[in-house]
Amino acid sequence: MTFLERNNGMLPREYEYLLSWIRSVLHGTTAEELPGELSFEKIYETAMAHDVGNLTFYAVERLNRLPEPELYKRWRVCRDLALVRDMNQEFARQELTAGFAEAGIPYLELQGTVLKGLYPRPEYRTMSDLDFILEPSHLEEGGGILQSLGYYLQRVDKVEIDGKRKPNIYVELHTEYFPKLSFLYGAMGEPDFSTHRTEEQRIEELYLYNMIHVAKHYYSSGCGLRRVLDVYMLEQSYGDRIDRTAVEAKLAKAGIPEFYRQICDLAQVWFGKEREHFSKELSYPSKETEDMGVRILLTPLHGEREQYVSSRITDVGGEGTSAPKAKTKYILHRLFPGEIVMGKNYPFLKNYPILYPFCWIHRGLRLLFSKRLHKTFAELKMILRFKEDGRKRG
């Protein structure tokens, strides 16, 4: 049974073509031509929603049949803007690291600025901001360096300082891998700024941090396929160099060992060279991995949100559960989320789980007065529209 058949036709074939185009760019091959009945516009919208519009243009420009001129122009502009943003961010990065070095401030880079270097070309991997980890004793001094370079400080507290300057350069200075009381903290502990660490230790730190970071997004706001791309590049670059037993033991402390195995499998299915062409059907090692892929592809797309909610109701409700019971279980799941979601905003729950009821109430009240309330009502309407025939599987 194919990817689409298993999900009752949920995902158009354009999604599979999008993945095949990304594979072609990563592996330096020419993408397969888009059949006439499929939509360039749909692929473009999906690529932009997942922040890989610039990356897919490198596949589009090599096709014999191109999109309509106006769409092709928008696609090319997306690529050009990504190139400009990459140059501006790299200039800002060099300024900041030079400032840190001059002031004698140790720092760590573990996110986009490092991951870019794993891609065939750094501009393939876009990022919204520059992230650094500093020792707590140097955080205020780091904020001063930001100001001296023309940044307006948007957030200043004991564990983080954020700055912004034109043209849309954002910088975040942290003092922790993850908040000390969060459920993810135990996997990594305190940042290690020592200079005597081996190359293998630095690789494990980078690998572990980003795997946990992907999980954090997946279980909260959703991670999108770009983060699965990161997993693939991490595996390609460092998969043979890490102590996988040690890494899995640490990920178990964060409660995500099964997620780790599934996301690595998914990355290989989507982007592995052996599945270079669209005509080679995607073969998933398990139904759970395939469902994870559907969830990731649908998460950031506003137009597909209802299908995503329908899929989640089925997952939470479980096979064989009636529609009313599945909807009830899903609503309870959303009203009273578990430790990964709650730990992000209420890290003290790790030590004081008795406070869960109060935090759930606080979370609900805060939502009532937030700008996201309309999205909550929209999701509630989707839940109410969910029917038994919307949850059947092939």
N, C-alpha and C positions, 0 to 999 in steps of 0.2 A: 504494500500500500504506500502511495507516495506521500510526500510532505503535505500537499494540498488536499488530497483525498482524506487523509487522516483527520484534518481539521475542517472537514465539511466545506471545502472550497473557500475557507476564510481568507487566504492570502492570494492575491492575484499573481500571475506568472511573472509580472514585472519585478517582483521581489527577488525571485531567483535570478533573473537577468542582472539585477543590481549587484548581487553577490558575485556573479560570474565576471562582471566588469571590474570589480575591485580585485578579484583574483588575477585578472589579466594585467592590471597595473602593477600589482605586487611582484608578479613573476616575469614581467617584461614581455608579454605576448600580446597579440592583437585580439581584441574582444570579438566575440561572435556577433554577427549582424542581428539587429532587432527585427523579428518578424513584423510584417505590415500591420497585423491585427493588434499588436501591443502598442502601448502609449509611451512615447518619450516623456510627455508631461508628467505621467504618473511616476516614472522613475526619477525624474528631476525633483518632484515634490518629496518623495521618500528619501532621496539622497540629502536634500537640504534639511529635512527633519532630523536626520541622523548626523548632520554636520560632516558629511562626506561629499558634498557637492563639488568642491574643488578637486578632490581625489578622482571622482568619476569622470570629470572632464577630460582627463588624460586618456581615458578609454574612448570617450565619445569622439574626440577629434581625429581618431584613427579609423573611424567607421567609413564605409563607402556611402551608406545612406545616413545623412545627417538630420538632426531635428530641424524644424522650421527656423528660418533665420532669426526671428525674435527670441525664441527659446535658446538657440545656440549662443546668441549674444549674451543672454543672462547667465548661461552656464560658464561662458568664458570670463565674464566679469567676476563671477564667484571665484574662479581660479586666480585671476589677477589680484583680487583683493586679499586672497589668502597669501599670495607671494609677498605683497606689501606688508601685511600684518606680521608675517614671519620675520621679515627684515627688521621691522620696528621693534618687535619683541626681543630679537637677538641683540639689537643695539642696546635696548634697555637692560637686558640681562648682563651684558658685558660691563655696562656702567655700574650696575649694582654690585656685581662680584668684585670689580676693581675697588669700589668704595669699601666693601667688607674687608678685603685683603689689606687695604691701606690702614684701616682702623684696627686690624688684628682680630676681626670677628669671625670665629668658625661658623660654617654654615653647611647645610645639607640641601641637595636638590634631588627630589625623588619622583616628581610627577612629569608633566608635559615636556619641560625643557630637556630632560634626560631621555624620555621615551621617543622624542623626535629623532634622536640619533640612531634608533634601532630600525627606522623605516628606510626604504631605498633612497628617498629624498626627504629632508626634514619638513618641507612645506606640505607634504602629504598629511601630516598629523597636526591639525589645528588645535589651539588651546585658548581658553578665555582669559587666563591670567598666569602670572609667574608666581610660583610657590617656593618659599624658602623656609627652612627650619633653623632657628637660632637658639642658642642657650638663653634661658630666661634672664640671666644677668645682662645680656646684650640686646634684649628686645627694644628697650627704650632708645638705645643708641642707634639701632637699626632704623627705627622710625625717624630719628633725626637725619639719617642719611637719605631716606626717602624724601623728606621735606627739602633738603639741600639740593636735590635733583629735580625739584619742581612738582613733587607729588602732593596732592591734597589728601590728608589723612581722613578716611571715612569711618574707620572703626579703630578705637584704641582701648585695649584692656590688658589684663595681666598675662593673657596667653596668646593674643593675636593683635596685629596691627595691619590694617589694609590701607592701601593708597591707590590713587588714580591720577593720571595726567593725560593730556592730549598727546597723540590721537588714539584714544580708547586703550590706554595701557593700564592694566590693573596688576597690582602686586599684593600678595598676601604673605605676611611674616608670621610664622607659627613658632611655638615652643615645644610642641608635642607631635608625635606621630598621630595619636588619637587622644581624646580627653582621658585623663587618668582614671576616671571612674566609669568610663564607657565599657560596654561589653566587648569591644574590639581591642582594648588596651593590652590585655594580658598576652596577646600574641607577639607583641614586640617590646613592650616595656618602655624605658626611657631612651630618647635619641642618643646615639653613640657618636660623639664628635672626635674621638681619639684618632690620632694620625697613624697609629701602628697597626691598624686593621689590614688584613690581607685583601687582595682583589676578590677572592671568593666570598669573603664576609660582606664586602660591599655589594656584590652581585646578589647575594641572598637577601640582604636588606631591601634592595630595590625591588626584587621579584616579590618578596613577601608583602611589602607595603602596598604595591599596586594590586595584587590579588585581593587583599582585604579591602582596598579602596573601591574596587569594582563591586565587591559584594555589598558594601555599604550603600552604594547607589542603587544596586539591583533591588535591595529589600526596602528602600525608601522611595525615591522618586523615579527609579528606573534607570537603566544604564545605557541603552542605545547600542547599536552595533559597533560604533567607534571604539567603545571600551572592549568589545570582544576582539576587535582588531589589535588593541594593545596586548591582550592576552596572547594572541597568536604571535606577535612580534617578540614578546618576552620569552615564549616557549622556543621560538626559532633561534633566538640569540643566546639564551641561558638555560634552556631545558636540560641540556646534557652536562651542565656545570654545577648545578645545585644538588644538595643532598635532599632528595625528595622525601625521604623518611623524616628528616628533621623538619622540613617545611610543613609536611602534613601534620606533624605533631603540634606545631605552633598554630596552624590553622584550626586544629581541633579545639584549641583554647578559645578561639573566637567563635566557635560553633558553626563553622562553615566547611568542614571537610568534604561533604557530599557536593556542595555548591562548587567547590574548587575542581573536583573531578569532572563535573558536568560542563563547566564553562571551558575547561581545557579541551574536552571532547568536541564541544560546539565550535570552538575556534578552528580546530583542525578540519571539521566537516565543511565549514563555510569557506575557509581561506587556504586550505592545503593544496599544494601544487598538483596532487594526483586527481583533484576535481577541478582542473583548470577550466574545462569547457562546460557550458550550460547543458549540453546534451548528455553529460554524465550525471545521472540522477543522484541527488544528495542522499546519502545513506547514514542514518543516525544510529548510534549504538544502543539507544534506549528511547522509549516513548517519553520519559521524563526530560531527556536532553532535547528532543524535538519540541516538546511543549515549552521548554525554556526559550528556544529559538523564536517561537511564535510570539511569546510574551515580549521578548526584547524588540522584535521588529515592530510590534504594534504600540509599544509604550509611548513613544514621543509623538505619535501621529494623531492630531486632533480629529481628523475625519474618520479614523479607525478606532476611536476610543470605545465606542459601544461594543465593537467586536472584542476588544481587549477585556472589557469588564465582563462580557459574557464568558470568555475563556477563564477568567479568574474565578467567577462564580462556580463554574464546573470544577475547577481544581480544588477550591476550598470545600465545596459541598461533597465532592467525591463521587465516583461512578455509582450509579444505581440509586442516587438520592433524588427525591422528587423536587421539582422546580421550587415550590414554596419553602421546603426545608433548606434547599441549597441557598436560596436568597437570604433566608434568616441567618444561616451560618456565615454567609459573606458579610452581611451587615454587622453582625457581632464581631467578626474579624476586623472590620474597618473601625468600629467604635472602640474596640479594646485590643489594639495591636500588641504584638509581643515585644521581646526584649531588644531586638535589633532596632526596630523603629523607635521605641520609647527611649532606648539608651542614648540615642542621638541628641535629644533635647532634655532628657532627665537622667544624666549619667549617675547621679547619686542612688538611683534605684538598684544598682548592682549591690550596694551594701545595705540598702534599706527597702527591700521588696515589699514591705508592709505598706509603703506609701503609694503603691500602684493605683488603688482606687482614687486617691486624691489627684494624682497626676492625670488619670484618664478624664476626670471631671474638668481639671484645669485645661487640658488639651481641647476638650469640647467647647468650653466657654471662650477660649482664645479664638477658635475657629469662627464662632458666631460673629465676632467683631473684626474678622480679617477680610482682606480683599479676595480671598479664595472661596468665600462662601458660595458664590454663584456656581463654581465648579463642583462643589459638594452637592448642590441641588440638581445640577445636570447629571451627576453620577447616580443620584437617587432615582431620577426618572429612568435612567438606563436599567437600573436594577428592577424597577417595577415593570418595565417592558419585557424583561427576560421571560422566555417561555420554555417549556419542556423541549420543543423541537429545536430550540436554539442551542441546545447543549448535547445533542446526539453526536457521537463520534463514529467514524467509519470502521 
